[in-house]
């Protein structure tokens, strides 16, 4: 078997010791000098078979046949992307109230270390007051912007599918460019438009619906087909599925009616923008779409909650994403019903009783 060094491993020298760090599995291994020499000089493998076996067992050395390269940007962006993925833990705490209380206690423990100017940042010298002039044409948008709130208390009352359809169509639905303007300049573009701006108009992000309690569509995982403006069912909801578990123990999310997952097809960005600086475009695209979803939902009196704290391995499996297309989830938008309340419902009893 011909061996190669796993491209998902990088090597560090810390405190007089060598380490191999697999940024995909998030595992680190301290290396002996002999192991370093075997990795650096493959001709030494026959002299140290036990060392080779150990390196194979921890996936530092792998078969050349299993080595795959789909990532087209540099290694720095690859380390960031895969190194920051979050994997689930079967021993994770599942007591909602304890988790909620623990989070508040953690926040209280770090409050003294908050940057002193965190919410009072002032740069520059001369002070110019901004104006609050009334523009009637801005009144409606102003009301929508001010009405947007993050919710963490949900009642799971029914939401009609026509409202969800409106959100999906006006967030992810494709629109054509003004072809006449392109033709005037002798140009052509294969790209499409959406109501949100997108880097290079590539529309690198995709939308998925996880439906739990939507009137007019059965529970399931769906992909929104932007070019056709319809949903394709990917799978049914697993019996053990929990929004709270998916989102790292944020169990107030279990009362959501649905969630929209925004993913990025990184291969589309890599095709046009061949430097990893363009990773930012994925975040730009996802952020715009997230805000559009929240504003439309606010108009429709649907409560929203947005998070990037989720287990990537669970979500990748749920959405059945294709590794070769380099598609990965970036944001989850929760949709639900209930009073406007930014506080975790699991905190209500705890702090009322302690006060």
Secondary structure, DSSP 8 states (H G I E B T S, - for coil): --EEE-TTEEEEEETTEEEEEETTTTEEEEE-HHHHHHHH-GGGGGG-HHHHHHHHHTTSEEEGGG------S-HHHHHHHHHT-----TT----HHHHHHHHHHHHHHHGGGS-TTTT----SSS---------GGGHHHHHHHHH--B--------EEHHHHHHHHHHHH--B---HHHHHHTT------B-SS--GGG---EEEEEEESSEETB-SEEEEEETTTTEEEEEE---TT--HHHHTTS-GGGGG-SEEEEEEEEHHHHHHH--SGGGHHHHHHHHHHHHHHHHHHHHHTT-EEEEE--S-HHHHHHHHT--GGGTEEEEEEEEEE-S----S-GGGHHHHHHH-
